[in-house]
Amino acid sequence: MIFVPQDEILRMDLHGMIKEEVNMELTRILDNIPPHIKALDLVHGFNRGEVLLKFVRREFKHKNIKKIELDGNEGHTYYMLK
């Protein structure tokens, strides 16, 4: 369960993107994230493959990510931010 007010969560829909695009977009967003945003809700899907799921949960790293949270929906990953 994610306990962050909705106005402090930025949702990103990654459907249709390839890993390289996700890497560039996440880096760009996290480098310029507004200070009031405390979490990123990454909507990557699950039914059509696990490439993006594995990338956002295991491979992608950024200095502004404090931890990764899951909410029971395999198609979402949350980055809790510093």
Order of alpha helices (4+ residues) and beta strands (2+ residues): beta-alpha-beta-alpha-beta-beta
